[in-house]
């Protein structure tokens, strides 16, 4: 076990508990509006389809660089994919 991860069951926050850089529902909606399925978006961005699926479910977070690639592929801005409280 690495020192960077607290032991299971300690109640301490894990990386997956960190605030999401993106809004999962907005990401899914923008992808559908762009007429892309998850595999199409994966091919456009170089991000694995399974990771895109986790992003849309809110089960994973992403980096600003990857979010920029996703926004570019969807024809929108990064701000379009941010949670309302961050975008405002």
Backbone as XML, in Angstrom:
<?xml version="1.0"?>
<chain id="A" units="angstrom">
  <residue number="1" name="UNK">
    <atom name="N" x="0.847" y="-1.166" z="0.000"/>
    <atom name="CA" x="0.000" y="0.000" z="0.000"/>
    <atom name="C" x="0.897" y="1.235" z="0.000"/>
  </residue>
  <residue number="2" name="UNK">
    <atom name="N" x="0.576" y="2.224" z="-0.833"/>
    <atom name="CA" x="1.383" y="3.436" z="-0.896"/>
    <atom name="C" x="0.951" y="4.396" z="0.196"/>
  </residue>
  <residue number="3" name="UNK">
    <atom name="N" x="1.849" y="5.311" z="0.565"/>
    <atom name="CA" x="1.547" y="6.300" z="1.594"/>
    <atom name="C" x="0.538" y="7.335" z="1.128"/>
  </residue>
  <residue number="4" name="UNK">
    <atom name="N" x="0.323" y="7.447" z="-0.199"/>
    <atom name="CA" x="-0.578" y="8.470" z="-0.719"/>
    <atom name="C" x="-2.046" y="8.095" z="-0.582"/>
  </residue>
  <residue number="5" name="UNK">
    <atom name="N" x="-2.347" y="6.847" z="-0.361"/>
    <atom name="CA" x="-3.731" y="6.395" z="-0.227"/>
    <atom name="C" x="-3.988" y="5.972" z="1.212"/>
  </residue>
  <residue number="6" name="UNK">
    <atom name="N" x="-5.032" y="6.514" z="1.874"/>
    <atom name="CA" x="-5.350" y="6.054" z="3.226"/>
    <atom name="C" x="-5.889" y="4.635" z="3.177"/>
  </residue>
  <residue number="7" name="UNK">
    <atom name="N" x="-5.730" y="3.893" z="4.245"/>
    <atom name="CA" x="-6.260" y="2.522" z="4.267"/>
    <atom name="C" x="-7.770" y="2.527" z="4.124"/>
  </residue>
  <residue number="8" name="UNK">
    <atom name="N" x="-8.299" y="1.456" z="3.550"/>
    <atom name="CA" x="-9.747" y="1.318" z="3.387"/>
    <atom name="C" x="-10.432" y="1.423" z="4.743"/>
  </residue>
  <residue number="9" name="UNK">
    <atom name="N" x="-11.580" y="2.092" z="4.761"/>
    <atom name="CA" x="-12.397" y="2.137" z="5.959"/>
    <atom name="C" x="-11.961" y="3.148" z="6.999"/>
  </residue>
  <residue number="10" name="UNK">
    <atom name="N" x="-10.993" y="4.010" z="6.700"/>
    <atom name="CA" x="-10.541" y="4.989" z="7.683"/>
    <atom name="C" x="-11.417" y="6.223" z="7.702"/>
  </residue>
  <residue number="11" name="UNK">
    <atom name="N" x="-12.266" y="6.397" z="6.695"/>
    <atom name="CA" x="-13.111" y="7.573" z="6.618"/>
    <atom name="C" x="-12.412" y="8.755" z="5.969"/>
  </residue>
  <residue number="12" name="UNK">
    <atom name="N" x="-11.152" y="8.593" z="5.622"/>
    <atom name="CA" x="-10.433" y="9.671" z="4.961"/>
    <atom name="C" x="-10.808" y="9.702" z="3.486"/>
  </residue>
  <residue number="13" name="UNK">
    <atom name="N" x="-10.718" y="10.892" z="2.894"/>
    <atom name="CA" x="-11.112" y="11.077" z="1.495"/>
    <atom name="C" x="-10.139" y="10.372" z="0.565"/>
  </residue>
  <residue number="14" name="UNK">
    <atom name="N" x="-10.659" y="9.779" z="-0.478"/>
    <atom name="CA" x="-9.888" y="9.170" z="-1.552"/>
    <atom name="C" x="-9.939" y="10.104" z="-2.747"/>
  </residue>
  <residue number="15" name="UNK">
    <atom name="N" x="-9.059" y="9.876" z="-3.724"/>
    <atom name="CA" x="-9.037" y="10.709" z="-4.937"/>
    <atom name="C" x="-10.402" y="10.710" z="-5.622"/>
  </residue>
  <residue number="16" name="UNK">
    <atom name="N" x="-11.116" y="9.591" z="-5.573"/>
    <atom name="CA" x="-12.424" y="9.525" z="-6.233"/>
    <atom name="C" x="-13.459" y="10.406" z="-5.544"/>
  </residue>
  <residue number="17" name="UNK">
    <atom name="N" x="-13.166" y="10.839" z="-4.295"/>
    <atom name="CA" x="-14.087" y="11.714" z="-3.570"/>
    <atom name="C" x="-13.862" y="13.181" z="-3.901"/>
  </residue>
  <residue number="18" name="UNK">
    <atom name="N" x="-12.810" y="13.485" z="-4.650"/>
    <atom name="CA" x="-12.493" y="14.866" z="-4.994"/>
    <atom name="C" x="-13.590" y="15.441" z="-5.877"/>
  </residue>
  <residue number="19" name="UNK">
    <atom name="N" x="-13.795" y="16.759" z="-5.824"/>
    <atom name="CA" x="-14.811" y="17.376" z="-6.689"/>
    <atom name="C" x="-14.501" y="17.107" z="-8.157"/>
  </residue>
  <residue number="20" name="UNK">
    <atom name="N" x="-15.524" y="16.883" z="-8.928"/>
    <atom name="CA" x="-15.352" y="16.602" z="-10.356"/>
    <atom name="C" x="-15.078" y="17.893" z="-11.103"/>
  </residue>
  <residue number="21" name="UNK">
    <atom name="N" x="-14.150" y="17.829" z="-12.046"/>
    <atom name="CA" x="-13.832" y="18.971" z="-12.888"/>
    <atom name="C" x="-14.942" y="19.198" z="-13.905"/>
  </residue>
  <residue number="22" name="UNK">
    <atom name="N" x="-15.724" y="18.158" z="-14.194"/>
    <atom name="CA" x="-16.768" y="18.228" z="-15.217"/>
    <atom name="C" x="-18.123" y="17.866" z="-14.609"/>
  </residue>
  <residue number="23" name="UNK">
    <atom name="N" x="-19.184" y="18.196" z="-15.322"/>
    <atom name="CA" x="-20.536" y="17.815" z="-14.944"/>
    <atom name="C" x="-20.906" y="16.602" z="-15.796"/>
  </residue>
  <residue number="24" name="UNK">
    <atom name="N" x="-21.063" y="15.420" z="-15.189"/>
    <atom name="CA" x="-21.338" y="14.210" z="-15.970"/>
    <atom name="C" x="-22.557" y="14.329" z="-16.885"/>
  </residue>
  <residue number="25" name="UNK">
    <atom name="N" x="-23.643" y="14.930" z="-16.405"/>
    <atom name="CA" x="-24.861" y="15.054" z="-17.221"/>
    <atom name="C" x="-24.630" y="15.975" z="-18.411"/>
  </residue>
  <residue number="26" name="UNK">
    <atom name="N" x="-23.890" y="17.057" z="-18.202"/>
    <atom name="CA" x="-23.595" y="17.970" z="-19.315"/>
    <atom name="C" x="-22.729" y="17.288" z="-20.358"/>
  </residue>
  <residue number="27" name="UNK">
    <atom name="N" x="-21.753" y="16.509" z="-19.907"/>
    <atom name="CA" x="-20.887" y="15.793" z="-20.835"/>
    <atom name="C" x="-21.711" y="14.851" z="-21.707"/>
  </residue>
  <residue number="28" name="UNK">
    <atom name="N" x="-22.583" y="14.083" z="-21.092"/>
    <atom name="CA" x="-23.416" y="13.137" z="-21.846"/>
    <atom name="C" x="-24.330" y="13.875" z="-22.825"/>
  </residue>
  <residue number="29" name="UNK">
    <atom name="N" x="-24.969" y="14.948" z="-22.329"/>
    <atom name="CA" x="-25.885" y="15.720" z="-23.176"/>
    <atom name="C" x="-25.149" y="16.315" z="-24.383"/>
  </residue>
  <residue number="30" name="UNK">
    <atom name="N" x="-23.967" y="16.884" z="-24.160"/>
    <atom name="CA" x="-23.202" y="17.472" z="-25.264"/>
    <atom name="C" x="-22.771" y="16.400" z="-26.261"/>
  </residue>
  <residue number="31" name="UNK">
    <atom name="N" x="-22.414" y="15.219" z="-25.767"/>
    <atom name="CA" x="-22.014" y="14.128" z="-26.670"/>
    <atom name="C" x="-23.180" y="13.718" z="-27.552"/>
  </residue>
  <residue number="32" name="UNK">
    <atom name="N" x="-24.355" y="13.571" z="-26.949"/>
    <atom name="CA" x="-25.544" y="13.179" z="-27.704"/>
    <atom name="C" x="-25.925" y="14.271" z="-28.704"/>
  </residue>
  <residue number="33" name="UNK">
    <atom name="N" x="-25.866" y="15.551" z="-28.263"/>
    <atom name="CA" x="-26.167" y="16.661" z="-29.169"/>
    <atom name="C" x="-25.209" y="16.691" z="-30.354"/>
  </residue>
  <residue number="34" name="UNK">
    <atom name="N" x="-23.967" y="16.260" z="-30.135"/>
    <atom name="CA" x="-22.974" y="16.230" z="-31.212"/>
    <atom name="C" x="-23.176" y="15.032" z="-32.137"/>
  </residue>
  <residue number="35" name="UNK">
    <atom name="N" x="-24.117" y="14.153" z="-31.787"/>
    <atom name="CA" x="-24.395" y="12.983" z="-32.618"/>
    <atom name="C" x="-23.334" y="11.896" z="-32.511"/>
  </residue>
  <residue number="36" name="UNK">
    <atom name="N" x="-22.642" y="11.863" z="-31.376"/>
    <atom name="CA" x="-21.576" y="10.872" z="-31.188"/>
    <atom name="C" x="-21.982" y="9.843" z="-30.147"/>
  </residue>
  <residue number="37" name="UNK">
    <atom name="N" x="-21.551" y="8.611" z="-30.355"/>
    <atom name="CA" x="-21.674" y="7.638" z="-29.287"/>
    <atom name="C" x="-20.347" y="7.649" z="-28.511"/>
  </residue>
  <residue number="38" name="UNK">
    <atom name="N" x="-20.287" y="6.906" z="-27.432"/>
    <atom name="CA" x="-19.068" y="6.920" z="-26.612"/>
    <atom name="C" x="-17.836" y="6.467" z="-27.385"/>
  </residue>
  <residue number="39" name="UNK">
    <atom name="N" x="-17.988" y="5.487" z="-28.248"/>
    <atom name="CA" x="-16.843" y="5.000" z="-29.020"/>
    <atom name="C" x="-16.367" y="6.071" z="-30.001"/>
  </residue>
  <residue number="40" name="UNK">
    <atom name="N" x="-17.298" y="6.775" z="-30.646"/>
    <atom name="CA" x="-16.911" y="7.869" z="-31.549"/>
    <atom name="C" x="-16.093" y="8.914" z="-30.792"/>
  </residue>
  <residue number="41" name="UNK">
    <atom name="N" x="-16.574" y="9.291" z="-29.596"/>
    <atom name="CA" x="-15.867" y="10.283" z="-28.800"/>
    <atom name="C" x="-14.494" y="9.766" z="-28.376"/>
  </residue>
  <residue number="42" name="UNK">
    <atom name="N" x="-14.428" y="8.505" z="-28.047"/>
    <atom name="CA" x="-13.150" y="7.900" z="-27.680"/>
    <atom name="C" x="-12.158" y="7.987" z="-28.838"/>
  </residue>
  <residue number="43" name="UNK">
    <atom name="N" x="-12.627" y="7.677" z="-30.027"/>
    <atom name="CA" x="-11.744" y="7.723" z="-31.197"/>
    <atom name="C" x="-11.304" y="9.150" z="-31.508"/>
  </residue>
  <residue number="44" name="UNK">
    <atom name="N" x="-12.204" y="10.120" z="-31.304"/>
    <atom name="CA" x="-11.882" y="11.526" z="-31.570"/>
    <atom name="C" x="-10.876" y="12.093" z="-30.568"/>
  </residue>
  <residue number="45" name="UNK">
    <atom name="N" x="-10.933" y="11.604" z="-29.338"/>
    <atom name="CA" x="-10.132" y="12.189" z="-28.269"/>
    <atom name="C" x="-8.909" y="11.376" z="-27.874"/>
  </residue>
  <residue number="46" name="UNK">
    <atom name="N" x="-8.895" y="10.090" z="-28.226"/>
    <atom name="CA" x="-7.809" y="9.227" z="-27.767"/>
    <atom name="C" x="-7.984" y="8.784" z="-26.323"/>
  </residue>
  <residue number="47" name="UNK">
    <atom name="N" x="-9.192" y="8.989" z="-25.791"/>
    <atom name="CA" x="-9.518" y="8.575" z="-24.424"/>
    <atom name="C" x="-10.324" y="7.286" z="-24.519"/>
  </residue>
  <residue number="48" name="UNK">
    <atom name="N" x="-10.005" y="6.304" z="-23.703"/>
    <atom name="CA" x="-10.693" y="5.017" z="-23.787"/>
    <atom name="C" x="-12.192" y="5.171" z="-23.566"/>
  </residue>
  <residue number="49" name="UNK">
    <atom name="N" x="-12.968" y="4.390" z="-24.309"/>
    <atom name="CA" x="-14.429" y="4.425" z="-24.202"/>
    <atom name="C" x="-14.864" y="4.111" z="-22.776"/>
  </residue>
  <residue number="50" name="UNK">
    <atom name="N" x="-14.194" y="3.191" z="-22.115"/>
    <atom name="CA" x="-14.572" y="2.840" z="-20.746"/>
    <atom name="C" x="-14.381" y="4.034" z="-19.804"/>
  </residue>
  <residue number="51" name="UNK">
    <atom name="N" x="-13.367" y="4.855" z="-20.057"/>
    <atom name="CA" x="-13.151" y="6.042" z="-19.224"/>
    <atom name="C" x="-14.241" y="7.085" z="-19.506"/>
  </residue>
  <residue number="52" name="UNK">
    <atom name="N" x="-14.613" y="7.245" z="-20.762"/>
    <atom name="CA" x="-15.698" y="8.168" z="-21.102"/>
    <atom name="C" x="-16.987" y="7.730" z="-20.415"/>
  </residue>
  <residue number="53" name="UNK">
    <atom name="N" x="-17.247" y="6.442" z="-20.400"/>
    <atom name="CA" x="-18.424" y="5.920" z="-19.715"/>
    <atom name="C" x="-18.384" y="6.265" z="-18.232"/>
  </residue>
  <residue number="54" name="UNK">
    <atom name="N" x="-17.229" y="6.076" z="-17.591"/>
    <atom name="CA" x="-17.099" y="6.411" z="-16.172"/>
    <atom name="C" x="-17.283" y="7.916" z="-15.939"/>
  </residue>
  <residue number="55" name="UNK">
    <atom name="N" x="-16.767" y="8.737" z="-16.861"/>
    <atom name="CA" x="-16.938" y="10.188" z="-16.743"/>
    <atom name="C" x="-18.415" y="10.566" z="-16.788"/>
  </residue>
  <residue number="56" name="UNK">
    <atom name="N" x="-19.152" y="9.952" z="-17.706"/>
    <atom name="CA" x="-20.577" y="10.259" z="-17.854"/>
    <atom name="C" x="-21.402" y="9.772" z="-16.670"/>
  </residue>
  <residue number="57" name="UNK">
    <atom name="N" x="-20.928" y="8.754" z="-15.984"/>
    <atom name="CA" x="-21.624" y="8.252" z="-14.795"/>
    <atom name="C" x="-21.190" y="8.986" z="-13.528"/>
  </residue>
  <residue number="58" name="UNK">
    <atom name="N" x="-20.154" y="9.822" z="-13.649"/>
    <atom name="CA" x="-19.636" y="10.517" z="-12.479"/>
    <atom name="C" x="-18.773" y="9.628" z="-11.609"/>
  </residue>
  <residue number="59" name="UNK">
    <atom name="N" x="-18.361" y="8.484" z="-12.147"/>
    <atom name="CA" x="-17.560" y="7.533" z="-11.390"/>
    <atom name="C" x="-16.065" y="7.808" z="-11.507"/>
  </residue>
  <residue number="60" name="UNK">
    <atom name="N" x="-15.703" y="8.787" z="-12.307"/>
    <atom name="CA" x="-14.302" y="9.117" z="-12.504"/>
    <atom name="C" x="-14.190" y="10.603" z="-12.804"/>
  </residue>
  <residue number="61" name="UNK">
    <atom name="N" x="-12.996" y="11.117" z="-12.623"/>
    <atom name="CA" x="-12.733" y="12.505" z="-12.952"/>
    <atom name="C" x="-11.720" y="12.530" z="-14.083"/>
  </residue>
  <residue number="62" name="UNK">
    <atom name="N" x="-11.410" y="13.701" z="-14.577"/>
    <atom name="CA" x="-10.479" y="13.812" z="-15.688"/>
    <atom name="C" x="-9.556" y="15.001" z="-15.475"/>
  </residue>
  <residue number="63" name="UNK">
    <atom name="N" x="-8.564" y="15.119" z="-16.313"/>
    <atom name="CA" x="-7.616" y="16.219" z="-16.221"/>
    <atom name="C" x="-8.091" y="17.388" z="-17.080"/>
  </residue>
  <residue number="64" name="UNK">
    <atom name="N" x="-7.600" y="18.581" z="-16.804"/>
    <atom name="CA" x="-7.954" y="19.714" z="-17.668"/>
    <atom name="C" x="-7.565" y="19.472" z="-19.132"/>
  </residue>
  <residue number="65" name="UNK">
    <atom name="N" x="-6.449" y="18.825" z="-19.357"/>
    <atom name="CA" x="-6.008" y="18.540" z="-20.732"/>
    <atom name="C" x="-7.006" y="17.612" z="-21.444"/>
  </residue>
  <residue number="66" name="UNK">
    <atom name="N" x="-7.440" y="16.569" z="-20.772"/>
    <atom name="CA" x="-8.415" y="15.649" z="-21.370"/>
    <atom name="C" x="-9.765" y="16.324" z="-21.559"/>
  </residue>
  <residue number="67" name="UNK">
    <atom name="N" x="-10.156" y="17.164" z="-20.603"/>
    <atom name="CA" x="-11.418" y="17.881" z="-20.737"/>
    <atom name="C" x="-11.379" y="18.799" z="-21.956"/>
  </residue>
  <residue number="68" name="UNK">
    <atom name="N" x="-10.231" y="19.412" z="-22.205"/>
    <atom name="CA" x="-10.082" y="20.268" z="-23.395"/>
    <atom name="C" x="-10.211" y="19.441" z="-24.668"/>
  </residue>
  <residue number="69" name="UNK">
    <atom name="N" x="-9.644" y="18.241" z="-24.682"/>
    <atom name="CA" x="-9.769" y="17.369" z="-25.868"/>
    <atom name="C" x="-11.221" y="16.969" z="-26.091"/>
  </residue>
  <residue number="70" name="UNK">
    <atom name="N" x="-11.918" y="16.673" z="-25.012"/>
    <atom name="CA" x="-13.333" y="16.298" z="-25.116"/>
    <atom name="C" x="-14.145" y="17.475" z="-25.643"/>
  </residue>
  <residue number="71" name="UNK">
    <atom name="N" x="-13.929" y="18.662" z="-25.078"/>
    <atom name="CA" x="-14.676" y="19.848" z="-25.518"/>
    <atom name="C" x="-14.426" y="20.117" z="-26.997"/>
  </residue>
  <residue number="72" name="UNK">
    <atom name="N" x="-13.184" y="20.015" z="-27.422"/>
    <atom name="CA" x="-12.854" y="20.243" z="-28.840"/>
    <atom name="C" x="-13.595" y="19.251" z="-29.725"/>
  </residue>
  <residue number="73" name="UNK">
    <atom name="N" x="-13.624" y="17.986" z="-29.337"/>
    <atom name="CA" x="-14.303" y="16.952" z="-30.132"/>
    <atom name="C" x="-15.813" y="17.164" z="-30.172"/>
  </residue>
  <residue number="74" name="UNK">
    <atom name="N" x="-16.356" y="17.747" z="-29.104"/>
    <atom name="CA" x="-17.800" y="17.984" z="-29.035"/>
    <atom name="C" x="-18.196" y="19.326" z="-29.629"/>
  </residue>
  <residue number="75" name="UNK">
    <atom name="N" x="-17.224" y="20.124" z="-30.012"/>
    <atom name="CA" x="-17.523" y="21.428" z="-30.592"/>
    <atom name="C" x="-18.083" y="22.411" z="-29.583"/>
  </residue>
  <residue number="76" name="UNK">
    <atom name="N" x="-17.622" y="22.322" z="-28.348"/>
    <atom name="CA" x="-18.089" y="23.227" z="-27.311"/>
    <atom name="C" x="-16.885" y="23.753" z="-26.538"/>
  </residue>
  <residue number="77" name="UNK">
    <atom name="N" x="-17.146" y="24.582" z="-25.561"/>
    <atom name="CA" x="-16.075" y="25.091" z="-24.718"/>
    <atom name="C" x="-15.941" y="24.235" z="-23.468"/>
  </residue>
  <residue number="78" name="UNK">
    <atom name="N" x="-14.814" y="24.366" z="-22.807"/>
    <atom name="CA" x="-14.633" y="23.666" z="-21.531"/>
    <atom name="C" x="-15.705" y="24.123" z="-20.544"/>
  </residue>
  <residue number="79" name="UNK">
    <atom name="N" x="-16.023" y="25.414" z="-20.548"/>
    <atom name="CA" x="-17.036" y="25.952" z="-19.626"/>
    <atom name="C" x="-18.382" y="25.262" z="-19.802"/>
  </residue>
  <residue number="80" name="UNK">
    <atom name="N" x="-18.681" y="24.816" z="-21.023"/>
    <atom name="CA" x="-19.936" y="24.112" z="-21.275"/>
    <atom name="C" x="-20.018" y="22.778" z="-20.527"/>
  </residue>
  <residue number="81" name="UNK">
    <atom name="N" x="-18.873" y="22.245" z="-20.107"/>
    <atom name="CA" x="-18.836" y="20.944" z="-19.462"/>
    <atom name="C" x="-18.625" y="21.021" z="-17.954"/>
  </residue>
  <residue number="82" name="UNK">
    <atom name="N" x="-18.454" y="22.251" z="-17.443"/>
    <atom name="CA" x="-18.193" y="22.440" z="-16.026"/>
    <atom name="C" x="-19.483" y="22.426" z="-15.226"/>
  </residue>
  <residue number="83" name="UNK">
    <atom name="N" x="-19.377" y="22.020" z="-13.950"/>
    <atom name="CA" x="-20.554" y="22.131" z="-13.073"/>
    <atom name="C" x="-20.984" y="23.594" z="-12.980"/>
  </residue>
  <residue number="84" name="UNK">
    <atom name="N" x="-22.252" y="23.854" z="-12.782"/>
    <atom name="CA" x="-22.781" y="25.217" z="-12.733"/>
    <atom name="C" x="-22.061" y="26.082" z="-11.708"/>
  </residue>
  <residue number="85" name="UNK">
    <atom name="N" x="-21.745" y="25.500" z="-10.535"/>
    <atom name="CA" x="-21.104" y="26.290" z="-9.489"/>
    <atom name="C" x="-19.674" y="26.695" z="-9.871"/>
  </residue>
  <residue number="86" name="UNK">
    <atom name="N" x="-19.044" y="25.996" z="-10.791"/>
    <atom name="CA" x="-17.695" y="26.344" z="-11.251"/>
    <atom name="C" x="-17.784" y="27.287" z="-12.455"/>
  </residue>
  <residue number="87" name="UNK">
    <atom name="N" x="-18.731" y="27.039" z="-13.348"/>
    <atom name="CA" x="-18.860" y="27.808" z="-14.579"/>
    <atom name="C" x="-19.325" y="29.236" z="-14.325"/>
  </residue>
  <residue number="88" name="UNK">
    <atom name="N" x="-20.046" y="29.454" z="-13.235"/>
    <atom name="CA" x="-20.616" y="30.791" z="-12.937"/>
    <atom name="C" x="-19.561" y="31.788" z="-12.517"/>
  </residue>
</chain>
